[in-house]
Amino acid sequence: MTIDIIGAGIGGLMTAITLQKKGYNVRIYEQAETIKPVGAGIVLANNAMQVCEHLGLREAMEKAGNRISSMNVTRSDLHPISAFDLKYFDEKYGVSNVAIHRADLQRILVDALQGSELFLGKALSGIIRKDEGFVLNFKDGTEVESQALIGADGIHSTVRRELFDENTIRDTGQICWRGVAKFELPPKYRHELNEAWGRSSRFGFTQINSEYIYWFAVLNDDQGEASSQNLSNYFTAYHPLVQQILKATPVSVIHEARLTDLKPMSNWVKRNVGLLGDAAHATTPNMGQGACQSIEDAYILGECIGKYSFNEALQKYQTLRMPKARMIVNTSWTVGKLAHIQNPVLARLRNWMMQLTPQRINRKQSEKIFELGKV
């Protein structure tokens, strides 16, 4: 059976790699004309790295990226509010969290596409149901018949829009800037992910390789006329390191986007078609699990397809993945709101409660995120 995947993002590529290792023919259709380095940085959390280990990609990820041993939430002056040591999970699962440039991640995944066909410049414009399959119409005028379809085409998924009824995208009221800078963090921060919370703003950063760091900044959208050019003006109350990072980043490499997610859906699959990654459960980035959940989708879907008929596999995949993905989406939405509390009294109360939270509670919550489902 040939399985068609719409979208060559992280989820689509990981799905193709998973399926080709199980002997399936895979065709991937990507709207971009070329596969070129894009994006900023990303942290592959323990659950995603377990999948990379299963697929034989762990060593390549670790070589290209930087191991992360601690995730911290701090005040704007980088004084810790909540520090979470990841060594317990490193030992339990035999893999570490890895921060990596998206371009390096993309290169590793494309290089792993040994037996799959990747078609570029194929922007999907419409889908027609036909007997037991589909006719895929592309904007360049071509048509392709498909018997088994996976929509991995992001939050604005054409597959979802054409074949599913639930398509509600939610706006958080926040804007995010992301960048990569040639910068060497002080030794204290080299293997940490730090996110500093101010009032109506936050700033996160981590080393992604020996030369570069990845950072992100988030503001409520009522914070004046913030732009990539004047972003540093909104973080003058933060630790001096934040200003240094912003000044080291060329404006041309800063990406700006509103933070949105997809309202949780009741169904990701129909006859011969399934949604995956952001097309199924786009989440805000507040838990660093967007791409990681796409990677987990790919792994579980591949395991299901290896054991069941395609349609039965889709149903099994949805049953296994939907509860966790929905938990991530809802929790991430809440975290984003907590991080941007404007009332100073409530902000102090939030910080105090986070400082009092025992490590065992944080570990239990992370266990739910890092543990892979079993098929």
N, C-alpha and C positions, 0 to 999 in steps of 0.2 A: 504494500500500500504506500502511496505517495502522500505525504502530509504537507500542506501548504501553510506557511507562516507569514502573516502580514506584519512587517516591522522588524528591522535589524538593530534594535536597541539591545540593552543588556539582557532583558528577558527573552526576546526572540532568538538571539544568538545562543544563549545558554540552552534554550529548548532544542534548537537544532543540533547542538553538540551532544546533548543527552540522547536524542532520538537516533542520531547517526551511529552512536556507540552501540545501540541496540539493533542496528541493522536496517533501519527504515530509510526510505528515500525521502529527502526533505528538499523543498523549494522555499526560498525566502524572498519576499518581495519588499523592497525598501524604496521609499519615495525620494531619498537623497540621490543626487547624480553621482556622487563619489563617496567613498568611505574615507573621511579625513579626520584628523584629530580635533575633537570638540570637547567642550565642557571644562569643568574645573577639577575638583577632587572628590573622592568618595571614600567612605570607610566600609570595608567589607567586614561585617560583624561575624562572630563565631559561627552562627548558623550558615551564613553564606560560604565561609571558608570550609566548613564541613562538606558542602556540596562540591567545592573546588577540589577537595581531597578525593572525593569519590570519582571525579572526572579526570583526575591526573593533572590538575591545573594549579595545585597549591604552591609548588616550588616556584613556578613562573610568577605568580602573584607576589610571593614573599620577596623574590629577587628584585622585582620592579618597584615594590612599595616599601612601607615602613611599618614595623610591628608596633601595635598600640597595646600598652599594658595597663592603662588606667583611663577612665572616663570621669571627668570632673565638671561639676557645675560650681561656678564661683560668683562672687560679687563683682562689680565692675572693676574693682582694684585687684582682681585675681586672687582674693582671699577665698579659700575653699568654703563652699556651703555643703556640698556633697561630693565625696571622693569615693570612687568605686574601683577597687583593685580587680583586674580580670584574670589574675593568675590561677584562681580556682578553676575557671572554665578552660583555660589553656591546658591545664593538666587533665581535666576530665575528658575533654574531647580531642586532645592531641593537636589542636590548631590554635592559632592566635588571631586576634583582630588585626587587620592590615589596612592602613591608609594608603591610597594609590591614586595617581592621576587617572582620570577617566580615559584619556587618550591611550595610556599604557594598558589599561584594562581592555579597552576596545581592541587594541592590536593583538593582545593575547587571545581573545575570543575569535577574532577573524582568522588568525593563524591556525586555530584548532578546527576550523571548518574544512575538514579534509574531503568529505564525500558529499557535501550539500551544495546545491546550486543557489547562488546568490545573485539576484537580478536587481540592478540599481536603476534609478529613474522611473520606478514603478509606483506612482501615487494612485492609490485605490480611489475610484470615484463612485462605484456602486456595486451592488451584489444582487444577482437574480437567482432565486431558488429554481432548481431544475431537477426533477425526479429525486434521486437520492443525494444530489450534490448541489453545486453552485456554478454560476458563471461569474467570474471576477472581471469587472470592467475597470480599466486603468485610464488615466487621463491622457496617455499618449495614444489612445485609440485601440490598444490591444485588448484581447479577451482571452481568458484562461479558464478551462474547465477544472473544477476541483471537487474531490470526493470527501476530503477531510481538511478542515480549516481551523487554524488557531489565530485569534486576534491578539497580537502583541504590539499594537500600534498606539499605545500611550493613552493619556487621559482624554484626548480628543479623538478617540478611536472611531474610525469609519466603520469597522466591523460592528462595533457596539451600536452605533447610530443606525445602521442599516438593518440589523437583525434583532436588536433587543429594545425593550420599551423604556428601561430605566437609564436616564442619561443626565442626571442632575449634578452639575459641578458647583461646589460651594466655595465661596470666597472668604478667606480668614480676616480680611481687613488689614493684612500685613504685606510688606514688600521685602524681598530678599535680594541681596547682592552677593555674588560669589566670585572669588578670584584666586589666582595662583601667583605667587611671588617668589623670586629667587631670594631666599632668606634662610639663614640658619638660626633656629631658635636656641636660646640658652639651654645648656645640658639638662636642666631640670624639666624642661617641657618636651624633650626630643621624642619620647615614646608615650606621650599623653594626648588625649583629645580634651581640650578645655573649652567650655562655653560660659562666657561671662554674662550675667543678667543684670541689666540696669533698670531704669524706669521707662517702659514703653520701647525698650530696645534690648538687643543682645548681640554678642560677637563671639564667634567660635573660631578656633584655629588648631591645626595639627601639621606636623611634618609628614610629607608624603614620599620623600626620598632624600638622598644626601644633600641635595641642592635646593629643593623647592618646598614651600609650605602651601597648604590650602586653607582658605579662610572663608567665612560667611558672616554677613551682617544682616540683621532683621530690624525693621522699624514698623511701627503702626503707620498706616497710610495717611494719618492726619498730622504727621510730623513735618509740616512745611513743604518746601520744594526740594526734597532730597534727591540727589542724582549721583552718578558715579564720580562726577567732577568735584562735588562738595561734600562727599560722604564723611570725610574726617571731621567736619564741623559738628556732626551729631554724636561724636564719641570722644569729645574733649575731656569728659569726666571719667573716662576709663584709664586703665593702667597705661603708662607711656609706651609699652610694647605694642599696644593696639595701633597707636599713631604711627609707630615705626613700620608696622606691617602694611598699613594703608599707603604710606608714602613710598614704600618699595614696590608697589603694584602699578604697572602701567594701566591707565584708564581703559585702553583698548582691549584689555583681557578681562575686564570686569563684566559679569553677566547679571542683568537685572530681570526679575520676574516677580509677579504677584504669587503669593502662596495660596494655593487652592487644593482641594481634594475632590474625590468623587463620593457622593452620598452613597453609603453602603447599599448594595443591590441584593435582591432576593434570589437572583439566579444568574449564574455565569455561563451556563451551557444550554445548548439546544441540540437537536438532531444534527450530528456531523460537524458541529462548531462549538468551540469553547473560547473563553476570554482568559487572558493571562496578564499578570503584572499590572501596570497602571491602567490598562484597558478594563480590568476587572475591579481593582481596589486601590486606585490612586490615593496616596496618603500625603499629608504634610510631612516635611523632613525632620520633625522635632524629635524623633526617636532614632534617626539614622537607619531606618529600615525599609525605605522605598525600594531601592534596587535589591536589597537583601531578600525582600519578600518575593520579588520577581524571580530571583535565582532559586528560591525555595519552591516556588510554583513549578519552575522548569524541571526540577529534580523529581518532585512528587508526580507530576503529570507523566514524565518519562517512565517512572516506575510503574504507574498504573497502566500505561499503554503497553508495557512489556508483559503484563499479566492478564489483561482483559481485552475484549473487543473494543474498538475505538469509542463507541457511544457509551458502553459500560464503563470504560476507563474515565471518560469525561465526568460521569456522575460520581464515580468514586473519588476523583480528584477534587471535585467541588465539596463533597462531604468532608474530606480530610483537611482541606485548606481554608474553607470559608470562615470557620469560627476564629482561627488565629488571625487571619488577615483583617477581619472585622474588629477584633480586639486592638490590633495595631492602629488602625485608622481612627477609632474612637479615642484611644488613649493619647495618640499623638495630637489630635485636635485639642484635647484638654490641656496637655502639657504646653502647647503653644499659647493658650490663653493665660495659664498660670505664669508663664515666663514674662508676660507683658502687663502684669498688674500695675496700674498707675498709682493707686492709693499707697502712700509710703508706709502707713501703719500695716496695711494688709501685706505689703511686700516684705516687711520685717517679720511678720507672723509666718509667712510662707517660708522664709529663709530659716527661721528658728525651728519650724517643724521638720524641714528637710535635714537640718543638722542633727536632730534628735532621732531620726529614723535609723534603726540598727542595720548593720551590714547584712544580717541574715534576711531582713525584709527585702533589701535591694537585690540580694542574691536570688531569693525566691521569685521575684518578679522577672529577673533576667533569665532564670531557668525556663520560664514559659516562652521567652523569645528565642533563646538559643537552641532549644531542643527541637530536632527535626522530627516530623511526623513519620510514622512507619506505615508501609502499604501491606 
